Amino acid sequence: MSAKIFEAAMYFEKVFRESNEYKSLQILCNELNKDAQAMQIYNQMNHLNSQLEQKQMMGQEIRQQEIAALQSIETSAQQNEKIKRLMEADYRVNMLMMELNKIISKPLEELYGQLVEK
């Protein structure tokens, strides 16, 4: 692999860590980590969400009570200001990552686009 690509990736990591989006997310993670009640809700939500995603990927049926439990935990999370702010910051970081992925993937899109157009 090209050393230039890895150099660029390491530079990108540094720039990403300095971005406002990342810094905001980092601050909010630290705030959440100091709040035991918020952490419990957040961890329960993530754990249940992961379990249901895993069941879905394995083709297993997700029961209505599991969906209701996740919705209940998500409601509690949305009512907690720290979790709510963290989720909003996480969304902004994910949007940034999607935009960056589009930029990085543009050469492949153009390359394969030529194959489709012929």
Secondary structure as GFF3:
##gff-version 3
##sequence-region A 1 118
A	DSSP	alpha_helix	3	18	.	.	.	ID=ss1
A	DSSP	alpha_helix	20	33	.	.	.	ID=ss2
A	DSSP	alpha_helix	36	57	.	.	.	ID=ss3
A	DSSP	alpha_helix	64	79	.	.	.	ID=ss4
A	DSSP	alpha_helix	81	117	.	.	.	ID=ss5
###
